[in-house]
Each structure stands twice: as C-alpha cells, then as structure tokens.
Amino acid sequence: MGACPHAWQQHHLHHRGRMWAASPAFRRQLFLLRSLAPTCADGGRASSSSLRPHLMYAAAGPVYEADAEAVVRRITPPLDRARHKGQAGKIAIIGGCREYTGAPYFAAISALRVGADLSHVFCTKDAATVIKSYSPELIVHPILEESYSVRDDERESVSSSILAEVIKWMERFDCIVDCVGNIMRHARQANIPTVVDGDGLFLITNNIGLVEDNSLAILTPNVYEYKRLVQKVLNCEVNEENASEQLTALCQKIGGVTIMRKGKADLISDGKKVTQVSTFGSPRRCGGQGDILSGSVAVFSSWARHFLLSNEQPKETSVNPMVLGCIAGSLLLRKAAALAFEKNKRSTVTTDIIEFLGQSLEDICPAGR
Amino acid sequence: MGACPHAWQQHHLHHRGRMWAASPAFRRQLFLLRSLAPTCADGGRASSSSLRPHLMYAAAGPVYEADAEAVVRRITPPLDRARHKGQAGKIAIIGGCREYTGAPYFAAISALRVGADLSHVFCTKDAATVIKSYSPELIVHPILEESYSVRDDERESVSSSILAEVIKWMERFDCIVDCVGNIMRHARQANIPTVVDGDGLFLITNNIGLVEDNSLAILTPNVYEYKRLVQKVLNCEVNEENASEQLTALCQKIGGVTIMRKGKADLISDGKKVTQVSTFGSPRRCGGQGDILSGSVAVFSSWARHFLLSNEQPKETSVNPMVLGCIAGSLLLRKAAALAFEKNKRSTVTTDIIEFLGQSLEDICPAGR
C-alpha cells in the first residue's frame, strides 16, 4: 500500500537519562560502537558540510553489513518498573486521507507493537472514523475539526504549534508545502526525529529545503521514490554499479539527512559510510510493509538518540542515532515478515507481519534481560 | 490512552439481599473485616467531617498492603442460576468524543469482562459509530440524537433524568460543568457509585463541589491528574515523603470521597487510613490501562457495596465499599497485565490485557466455588 499524501512520522521521547544510565550502559555502548565502527567511526554528530571532504573519501569505501541484532539490543530501553505512561515514547503520524487509511494505521500500530506507549494519528475527518475503527489503541485526531484540544499529559507529545500548522496545511491545499515546511521546522527546533515516507517524499523531492541539513530527518524511499530523488537532486539516473557512492552523494547533496534506500537489501547512509541490512525477510511483497518500517524506525531512532544522549561519549566516536534507528527498524521488519510468511505463506498480509513484531523483538532482545 | 473529556462511570446494581445472604456470608464477612481491619477499623460509614480529628491522628499511621485477593473473593457475587440479566450489574460510561474513542471502549468492555451484565456507553454522535464498531457487546448511545429511547429492560439502568442532563451537557459546551454537576447530583441521590477518571478529573479539580461529601464517588488520578488535584485542593506540591498523609488530607479536604492514586503502588484512601496494592503488574506503560481500571473499579465497588448492604454488620466495624472496589480493581488489572506481558512482552497493548481479565478473576476466585 502506498503511504497517503504527506505521510510522515514524528516521535518524541522524554529525556530521562536514568532510563538508560544503568551501570552496564557504557560497556554496552562500547560494544555498540565496535559493532558499528565501520559505519560511524568518523563521527555522526559533526555537521555534514564540515566533513564533506573526508566523507567523499569515505564514500568510496565498501558497504558494511550492520550488526543489526547488536544495534537492536543496545538501543532498546530496558523495561523499568518505575516508568510511567509516555516514557517509552509517544509517536505522531501525520497522514491519512480519503483514499489511504491503511498506511497511517500500519505505521501507528507498529509503533505501539514495537514498544511505544502512545500513538497519535492526525488525518482528515474522512479518514479518522475508519482509522479509529481499526483499533481502539490509537488516538486519532480529525484535524479539520475546529474544537480541538490535547490533554495536558499528552500535550508534550505534540505541540500545539505543530497542530496549528497541520490544520493550516490541511485546510489550504495550495499551501501544503509551506505548511509541511513549518511543521518540519518546528519538529526540528523541538529536536523531534522525523521520518518522511510515501508521498511525503514526493513533496521533499520537489522541495529539498524542507529537510536540508536536518540531522534528525530520515527519508525511507522505495525504488520509485528513490529514482525520483536521484533524478531531482543529482540530475542523473539511478546507478546500480555505484549504488553506495550514489546514496552517499545524495545524502551529502541534501546535507545532514539519513536515507534508507529500501530494497532486497536496505542501504542506509547519512552521507558518511553506507551500511546495509540484508537479513532475508519474506518473498511476499504485500503493500504496507513500508509503513511498518517507518513506524518502527520512528520508535527505534528515538530510542537510539536517547540511548546516545544518556550515555556521554567522546565526539570522535559518536554515532548517528538516525542510522541506528534505520538499522534496527529494518531488521525487525525483516524478522517479523519471515515469521509471518512461515505461518501464512502466500496469503501473508501486513497485519500478519505486525502480529510478529513483538516476538521478533523478544527473540532479539528478551524483555526480561 | 487518555480518557476522553468527562469520562466517568456509573454503576447500578439491583439490591437483592438474598444474592449474598447465603449461610457462609457472615463468616466470609468477618474474614473480610479482619483482612481489612487496618484500613477500616475506625468505621467507613461515619461522615468524614465528624471524624476528622480522629482521622488526622489515624492518617499519621503506616500504609497497609491490602489483602486484595481476600477482598476480591469476598465481594465477587457467586454465580446464581436464579439471577436474571442485569443483576450482576449494569454499567454506564459517560464519555467518548472525537479524539478519544478507545478510553470509553476499554472501560466499558472491561466492565463486561469483569462480570457486569450490561455495559452502556453515552457519547457524541461522532464517537458512537466508532465505539460500536469495536464491539457488538456494548450498547452505545449517540446522545446527540433526538429520537432517543432506552429499551424497557434497560430503562432502569440509566434514569431518563440523567439522560436529559447528559443531553444538555453535550449540547452546550459552555454548560458542561453545570450539567456534569447535575448528573453527579442525580447519581448520588439514586445511590449510584460514581468513578471519575481522565478529563472528568480535570472538571472535578476545578469544581470540587461536584464530588464534595459524596461517599459513593471514587477519583482515580494518574501522576499528572493527582498533581493538579493536590495543587488545586491543598495549595501545595505533591510530597512523596508524606504520600499517605497527603492523600488522607486530600480526601478529608474534599470530604467523603475515595481516592486511588495510581502509580507503581496504587494508594487508596477515603480520608481515614491508607491502603495500598503493590502486586507487580507489567513494566509496559501502554495507554489505556487506566481505563480498564476505572471500568473494573466501577463493577467491584458496586459489588462490594451490595455485599456489605446485604450482610448487616455492626456500625463500628463497617467498611467502605468504595475502598474495597478500588483494591479489587487494582489487583485484577495488575494480575491481568502480568499475564498479558508474559505472553506479549514489549508488544503488549491494552487489548491484550483485557483478554486476561477473565483468567485473572478465575485464578483469584473460581466461578465454580
């Protein structure tokens, strides 16, 4: 299923150092850095521009298969009895229209199944009733309604100024780009990781400024969306021979963003080295898997960012949490898809895959650890 | 998931003494009183004002862990083939709005899963279709509809004057508080236990008079809602060192009500002693668990009230059924959450917990006893 127009995710997590400040944290992180050294040794935190010369060199390097399981184990927060609702994450999906109601639902429910505490969907009035009916777990906001209010204990999760912008955006089609721009600028100022997927990528493609130099932005293009991006940004065709160099160049040209090129192997880059996840998933290509991925990446990238923020590390060894989030999300989807296919074979649909997200995560990093 | 604005529950049970007047009833009750002596020895029936001096002294006492399993076993009505529909309880959930349809659904379906016979939801027209779609078990009233009628065999469950007030309340946003006030006054006159949760607590916080001296009212604030209550009513901040004294003082200041402060351990007080339930549930903090709790507490508090009313007891040893209801609801949610987590781990959502309410209750007090 294609994502609905401007489908993208934002995810916010309370910063509570002690959540991850447990004693083994530093050892865990060293392990993490080792497992990611090839990708991130040159420091994911420095601005891409300052690193470009170095990166151009690095970009010529080989593609490393990420130690994805290690990444998932390191960034997934231990379950803590003292936590209260929201501290494992609150996600907001902006998207959902008359034609597409499945995409935002898949992304939102996947976020919950991966472990986020709350999942909001902001969509059109038409889409809202349908998306709500898919599951009582989601908080669905028909943002074209005027009488709107977020409860205090959730206000933090989605700022009212984002809402104001979203409302403007939905109301006047001719100002979509401006408003998405405002929303993304706000998300960035608020340090909220943003995943842009589906037709949101179409907007980005025609307005690169919207994500330029936003190190918290992740683009997750499929083969078609990637083709458009390459043509628009690099003025050339996709070149499979130099796939990793081209992906690196694309990230650098846009500046700062992380791109996960979805395919048989997911290629992930933030303009430095290129990492891939090629664990076999499922031969089924049912629509909607990309939506599970964007929802999962939103949660994992936020967890990764939080993990790194709460475990001080020397700049030169810093890693890019957005890259970690992509690696973790990619692996989890592939494992869940494999389990779902094993059970449902040709009849596997996206919902079957979502049912296995929990077991897949448990297999990789048991909740009881 | 957060409760929707003004989400609150009312529960009414037919008073049929013989339901609990079976021979072992008195022995059961003595056991109950023993198990609750620390909490209730000073008599839950007397008006809080007359007892304040004594209570201030009692409030300095320690917090006792409730013998929650004994409470559940005592107050849960034995299944009786002679009973007819409704005698195990009819619950009405007032709530459900554009954004929040999950909260009232979770509360209503939980009430049925705990053992109530009928569960009604009164909500906006927008929310009604969605809530109906979640489950055919619920009777959902879109109260903005004019052509409204309650079926005869259910007319008793919700008086038409409540409906009139609810309709007024929904029709004119600027009179919400007045109407909620009318509804609560009516519930009180009709001796209907009332659980106030979610944003219903927000109204209460700003209009304490709505529950003042209502010994059948239960407030179930989470960490945010409790903070607001303490600030508004006691004009100070939450003090963890003297948590039980502060909770007791809060109950006394409001007068008569029972408050369950939800947290790692649920603290329960009616202004006399403080009881807690700290049985470990689940480390997952998915939204919606509070809604299961309010639905369960509504059923248990009514059962407890009925159990006590139908087993005459000396005044000086009387216990507060609202406190018993909170204890029972808290334990049941925690047991169900633990079972759901055992099965679903990080991927546990509220729906998974509801699926285990039945087994949890059966584990504590088998239907066959």
Boltz contact constraints between the chains, C-beta under 6 A:
constraints:
  - contact:
      token1: [A, 79]
      token2: [B, 283]
      max_distance: 6.0
  - contact:
      token1: [A, 81]
      token2: [B, 283]
      max_distance: 6.0
  - contact:
      token1: [A, 83]
      token2: [B, 285]
      max_distance: 6.0
  - contact:
      token1: [A, 84]
      token2: [B, 223]
      max_distance: 6.0
  - contact:
      token1: [A, 84]
      token2: [B, 285]
      max_distance: 6.0
  - contact:
      token1: [A, 85]
      token2: [B, 285]
      max_distance: 6.0
  - contact:
      token1: [A, 85]
      token2: [B, 287]
      max_distance: 6.0
  - contact:
      token1: [A, 112]
      token2: [B, 349]
      max_distance: 6.0
  - contact:
      token1: [A, 113]
      token2: [B, 347]
      max_distance: 6.0
  - contact:
      token1: [A, 115]
      token2: [B, 346]
      max_distance: 6.0
  - contact:
      token1: [A, 117]
      token2: [B, 285]
      max_distance: 6.0
  - contact:
      token1: [A, 117]
      token2: [B, 286]
      max_distance: 6.0
  - contact:
      token1: [A, 118]
      token2: [B, 287]
      max_distance: 6.0
  - contact:
      token1: [A, 129]
      token2: [B, 130]
      max_distance: 6.0
  - contact:
      token1: [A, 132]
      token2: [B, 101]
      max_distance: 6.0
  - contact:
      token1: [A, 132]
      token2: [B, 130]
      max_distance: 6.0
  - contact:
      token1: [A, 133]
      token2: [B, 130]
      max_distance: 6.0
  - contact:
      token1: [A, 133]
      token2: [B, 133]
      max_distance: 6.0
  - contact:
      token1: [A, 136]
      token2: [B, 102]
      max_distance: 6.0
  - contact:
      token1: [A, 136]
      token2: [B, 105]
      max_distance: 6.0
  - contact:
      token1: [A, 136]
      token2: [B, 134]
      max_distance: 6.0
  - contact:
      token1: [A, 137]
      token2: [B, 349]
      max_distance: 6.0
  - contact:
      token1: [A, 139]
      token2: [B, 1]
      max_distance: 6.0
  - contact:
      token1: [A, 141]
      token2: [B, 99]
      max_distance: 6.0
  - contact:
      token1: [A, 145]
      token2: [B, 98]
      max_distance: 6.0
  - contact:
      token1: [A, 151]
      token2: [B, 2]
      max_distance: 6.0
  - contact:
      token1: [A, 152]
      token2: [B, 224]
      max_distance: 6.0
  - contact:
      token1: [A, 153]
      token2: [B, 224]
      max_distance: 6.0
  - contact:
      token1: [A, 154]
      token2: [B, 2]
      max_distance: 6.0
  - contact:
      token1: [A, 357]
      token2: [B, 347]
      max_distance: 6.0
  - contact:
      token1: [A, 358]
      token2: [B, 344]
      max_distance: 6.0
  - contact:
      token1: [A, 358]
      token2: [B, 345]
      max_distance: 6.0
  - contact:
      token1: [A, 358]
      token2: [B, 347]
      max_distance: 6.0
  - contact:
      token1: [A, 361]
      token2: [B, 346]
      max_distance: 6.0
  - contact:
      token1: [A, 362]
      token2: [B, 345]
      max_distance: 6.0
  - contact:
      token1: [A, 367]
      token2: [B, 345]
      max_distance: 6.0
  - contact:
      token1: [A, 367]
      token2: [B, 346]
      max_distance: 6.0
